[in-house]
């Protein structure tokens, strides 16, 4: 399975702070926002990742992340010239996806919970069609909503329904088999001129090949699209990290734990950031794992 991080858009709800920088490069407490979705894909066992962003923002992502080899992964980059919808990611990334399955994650979504990595790896390994992830919310009319039967079957998907059939919002993380490329290519733009991810999901639903996995109680899903939600996400990460002593979405640590890099490589990455608490943390976990540096 390959992975795509969609980090485009103009971030208008965050103006003026996004007028000169991509939203996904803003800090969420101690690291750039894009670290969070990349870490999710890495935890799923995905090592080939395509980052899609605007032509003006892509050089900044490349400056931050390079080719990904320092984390034991392979990063590629592609342009989305205009915000033409989430499903356009599969048209832009068709050559990258090639004959593989693919995970799509939105660049402004943050996921955190026990057992998350195991869940992702299991769903990716048993994929047949598409897997969506549902999260209970108090205002489902703001989201795409999935309706589930008592036996767990996905019955319907509605985009921002006036009268929601459930409180299960569909999050910004999606797993698809290779058919998604052809489905996306065959979509007609919606009334707002975009290729809609809901239309992709409905195609799988009509074929009986769409599932909705519900995140359990205690799991956290945050998006960072407004000033308040961005601040709340940073505070959430700060509290968790201070209480547990573990840094969320630390790419160096994820790479080490997943076996993508060894302890000495991890220590060298931390040493480059040695004047920050983040760098000290990376060196500490590397030493605990047997680094000789």
C-alpha positions as CSV (number, residue, x, y, z in Angstrom):
1,X,0.0,0.0,0.0
2,X,1.1,3.5,-0.8
3,X,0.1,6.7,0.9
4,X,-1.0,10.2,-0.1
5,X,-1.0,13.3,2.1
6,X,-3.3,16.0,0.6
7,X,-1.9,19.2,1.9
8,X,-3.3,21.7,-0.6
9,X,-5.9,24.4,-0.3
10,X,-5.5,28.1,0.7
11,X,-6.4,27.8,4.4
12,X,-8.8,30.7,4.1
13,X,-10.5,30.0,7.5
14,X,-7.1,30.6,9.1
15,X,-6.3,33.9,7.4
16,X,-4.2,36.0,8.0
17,X,-1.8,33.4,9.4
18,X,-2.0,31.2,6.2
19,X,-1.6,34.1,3.7
20,X,2.1,33.5,3.4
21,X,2.5,29.8,4.6
22,X,0.7,26.6,4.0
23,X,-1.7,25.6,6.8
24,X,0.0,22.2,7.0
25,X,3.4,23.8,7.8
26,X,2.0,25.6,10.9
27,X,3.0,24.3,14.3
28,X,0.8,22.0,16.3
29,X,2.6,22.5,19.6
30,X,6.2,21.2,18.9
31,X,6.2,20.1,15.3
32,X,4.8,21.0,11.9
33,X,1.2,19.9,11.3
34,X,2.2,17.7,8.4
35,X,4.2,15.5,10.8
36,X,0.9,14.1,12.2
37,X,-0.6,12.7,9.0
38,X,2.8,11.4,7.8
39,X,3.2,9.5,11.1
40,X,-0.2,7.9,10.6
41,X,0.9,6.5,7.3
42,X,4.2,5.3,8.7
43,X,2.4,3.6,11.5
44,X,0.3,1.8,9.0
45,X,3.5,0.3,7.5
46,X,3.5,2.6,4.5
47,X,6.9,3.7,3.3
48,X,6.1,5.3,-0.1
49,X,4.3,8.6,0.4
50,X,3.2,11.3,-2.1
51,X,2.6,14.8,-0.7
52,X,0.3,16.9,-2.8
53,X,0.2,20.7,-2.3
54,X,0.0,24.0,-4.2
55,X,2.8,25.0,-6.6
56,X,3.9,27.8,-4.2
57,X,3.9,25.7,-1.1
58,X,5.6,22.5,-2.4
59,X,9.2,23.9,-2.2
60,X,8.7,24.5,1.6
61,X,7.5,20.9,2.2
62,X,10.6,19.7,0.2
63,X,12.8,21.9,2.3
64,X,11.4,20.5,5.5
65,X,11.2,16.8,4.6
66,X,13.5,16.2,1.7
67,X,13.2,12.8,0.1
68,X,12.2,11.1,3.4
69,X,15.3,8.8,3.4
70,X,16.3,10.2,6.8
71,X,13.2,8.5,8.2
72,X,13.6,5.3,6.1
73,X,10.7,6.3,3.8
74,X,10.4,7.6,0.2
75,X,8.7,10.9,-0.3
76,X,7.5,12.2,-3.6
77,X,5.8,15.5,-4.4
78,X,3.0,16.6,-6.8
79,X,1.1,19.8,-7.5
80,X,-2.6,20.5,-7.1
81,X,-2.9,23.8,-9.0
82,X,-6.4,24.6,-7.7
83,X,-8.6,23.1,-4.9
84,X,-10.5,20.8,-7.2
85,X,-11.6,18.3,-4.6
86,X,-10.1,15.6,-2.5
87,X,-10.7,12.9,-5.1
88,X,-8.5,14.7,-7.5
89,X,-5.6,13.4,-5.4
90,X,-6.0,10.0,-7.1
91,X,-6.0,11.6,-10.6
92,X,-2.8,13.6,-9.8
93,X,-1.2,10.6,-8.1
94,X,-2.3,7.9,-10.6
95,X,1.3,7.2,-11.8
96,X,2.5,7.2,-8.2
97,X,-0.2,4.7,-7.1
98,X,0.4,2.5,-10.2
99,X,-1.0,-0.9,-9.4
100,X,-1.1,-0.7,-5.6
101,X,-3.7,0.0,-2.9
102,X,-3.5,3.5,-1.4
103,X,-4.3,5.4,1.8
104,X,-5.3,9.0,1.6
105,X,-5.0,11.3,4.6
106,X,-5.8,15.0,4.9
107,X,-2.9,17.1,5.9
108,X,-4.8,18.9,8.7
109,X,-6.2,15.8,10.5
110,X,-4.7,14.5,13.8
111,X,-5.4,11.0,15.1
112,X,-4.3,9.6,18.5
113,X,-5.3,6.5,20.4
114,X,-4.1,3.2,21.8
115,X,-3.9,0.4,19.3
116,X,-4.1,2.7,16.3
117,X,-1.1,1.3,14.5
118,X,-2.4,-2.3,14.8
119,X,-5.9,-1.3,13.6
120,X,-4.4,0.4,10.5
121,X,-2.1,-2.4,9.6
122,X,-4.9,-5.0,10.0
123,X,-7.3,-3.0,7.8
124,X,-4.7,-2.4,5.2
125,X,-3.8,-6.1,5.1
126,X,-7.4,-7.2,4.7
127,X,-8.5,-4.5,2.4
128,X,-11.3,-5.3,-0.1
129,X,-12.8,-2.2,-1.6
130,X,-12.6,0.8,0.7
131,X,-12.3,1.3,4.5
132,X,-13.6,4.6,6.1
133,X,-13.1,5.6,9.7
134,X,-16.0,6.9,11.7
135,X,-15.8,9.1,14.8
136,X,-18.8,10.2,17.0
137,X,-19.4,14.0,17.0
138,X,-22.0,16.2,18.5
139,X,-22.6,18.2,15.3
140,X,-22.7,15.6,12.5
141,X,-24.5,18.0,10.1
142,X,-21.0,19.6,9.5
143,X,-19.5,16.4,8.1
144,X,-19.9,13.4,5.8
145,X,-21.9,11.0,7.9
146,X,-22.0,7.2,7.8
147,X,-25.0,5.1,8.9
148,X,-24.3,1.7,10.2
149,X,-26.6,-1.3,10.7
150,X,-26.7,-3.2,14.0
151,X,-24.5,-5.9,12.4
152,X,-21.9,-3.3,11.4
153,X,-22.9,-3.0,7.7
154,X,-22.4,0.4,6.2
155,X,-25.9,1.5,4.9
156,X,-25.5,5.0,3.7
157,X,-23.2,8.0,3.4
158,X,-24.5,11.5,3.4
159,X,-22.5,14.7,3.0
160,X,-23.5,17.4,5.6
161,X,-27.0,16.2,6.0
162,X,-29.6,18.5,7.5
163,X,-31.1,15.6,9.4
164,X,-28.2,13.2,10.1
165,X,-29.0,9.4,10.3
166,X,-26.2,8.9,12.8
167,X,-23.5,10.9,14.7
168,X,-20.6,9.1,13.0
169,X,-18.5,11.6,11.1
170,X,-16.3,10.2,8.4
171,X,-12.8,11.3,9.2
172,X,-10.0,12.4,6.8
173,X,-8.4,9.0,6.6
174,X,-9.4,6.6,3.8
175,X,-8.0,3.2,2.6
176,X,-8.8,2.1,-1.0
177,X,-8.0,-0.7,-3.4
178,X,-6.5,0.1,-6.7
179,X,-9.9,0.7,-8.4
180,X,-10.0,4.1,-6.8
181,X,-7.9,5.6,-9.5
182,X,-10.4,4.6,-12.3
183,X,-13.3,5.7,-10.1
184,X,-11.7,9.1,-9.5
185,X,-11.0,9.5,-13.2
186,X,-14.6,8.8,-14.1
187,X,-16.1,11.3,-11.7
188,X,-18.0,14.4,-12.9
189,X,-17.4,17.6,-10.9
190,X,-20.0,18.4,-8.4
191,X,-22.1,21.5,-8.3
192,X,-19.3,23.3,-6.6
193,X,-16.9,22.2,-9.3
194,X,-14.9,19.6,-7.3
195,X,-14.2,15.9,-7.6
196,X,-15.9,14.8,-4.3
197,X,-14.5,12.1,-2.1
198,X,-18.1,11.2,-1.1
199,X,-18.8,10.3,-4.7
200,X,-15.8,7.9,-4.6
201,X,-17.1,6.3,-1.3
202,X,-20.6,6.0,-2.7
203,X,-19.3,4.1,-5.7
204,X,-17.8,1.5,-3.4
205,X,-20.9,1.5,-1.2
206,X,-23.1,0.7,-4.2
207,X,-20.8,-2.2,-5.0
208,X,-21.1,-3.5,-1.4
209,X,-17.4,-3.0,-0.9
210,X,-17.3,-0.1,1.6
211,X,-16.8,-0.5,5.4
212,X,-16.8,2.0,8.2
213,X,-14.5,1.2,11.2
214,X,-15.6,3.1,14.3
215,X,-12.9,4.5,16.5
216,X,-13.3,3.4,20.1
217,X,-14.0,5.5,23.1
218,X,-10.9,7.4,24.3
219,X,-9.7,7.9,20.7
220,X,-9.0,11.4,19.5
221,X,-9.6,12.8,16.1
222,X,-8.9,16.5,15.6
223,X,-8.9,18.8,12.6
224,X,-7.1,22.1,12.6
225,X,-9.1,24.2,10.1
226,X,-10.0,27.1,12.4
227,X,-8.0,29.3,14.8
228,X,-9.8,27.7,17.8
229,X,-9.3,24.1,16.6
230,X,-5.6,24.8,15.8
231,X,-5.1,26.1,19.3
232,X,-7.0,23.3,20.9
233,X,-5.0,20.7,18.9
234,X,-1.8,22.3,20.2
235,X,-3.0,22.2,23.8
236,X,-4.1,18.6,23.4
237,X,-0.7,17.6,22.2
238,X,1.0,19.6,24.9
239,X,-1.0,18.1,27.7
240,X,-0.5,14.5,26.5
241,X,3.2,14.9,26.0
242,X,3.8,16.6,29.3
243,X,1.8,14.0,31.2
244,X,3.2,10.9,29.4
245,X,6.7,12.0,28.5
246,X,6.0,10.7,25.0
247,X,6.0,12.9,21.9
248,X,3.1,12.3,19.5
249,X,3.9,12.0,15.8
250,X,7.7,12.3,16.3
251,X,8.8,11.0,12.9
252,X,12.2,10.0,14.1
253,X,10.8,7.8,16.9
254,X,8.1,6.3,14.6
255,X,10.8,5.4,12.1
256,X,12.9,3.8,14.9
257,X,10.0,1.9,16.4
258,X,8.9,0.6,12.9
259,X,12.4,-0.6,12.1
260,X,12.8,1.9,9.2
261,X,16.0,3.3,10.8
262,X,18.4,2.1,13.5
263,X,19.2,3.7,16.8
264,X,22.4,5.3,15.6
265,X,20.6,6.9,12.6
266,X,17.9,8.1,15.0
267,X,20.5,9.6,17.3
268,X,22.1,11.5,14.4
269,X,18.8,13.0,13.5
270,X,18.3,14.2,17.1
271,X,21.8,15.6,17.2
272,X,20.9,17.9,14.3
273,X,18.1,19.4,16.5
274,X,20.1,19.4,19.7
275,X,19.3,22.9,20.7
276,X,15.6,22.1,21.1
277,X,13.8,19.8,23.6
278,X,12.6,17.9,20.6
279,X,16.1,17.0,19.6
280,X,17.0,16.0,23.1
281,X,14.0,13.7,23.2
282,X,15.0,12.0,19.9
283,X,18.6,11.4,21.2
284,X,17.2,10.0,24.5
285,X,15.0,7.5,22.8
286,X,17.8,6.5,20.5
287,X,20.2,5.9,23.4
288,X,17.5,3.9,25.1
289,X,17.3,1.8,21.9
290,X,21.1,1.2,22.0
291,X,22.6,4.1,20.1
292,X,26.3,4.4,20.6
293,X,26.4,8.2,19.9
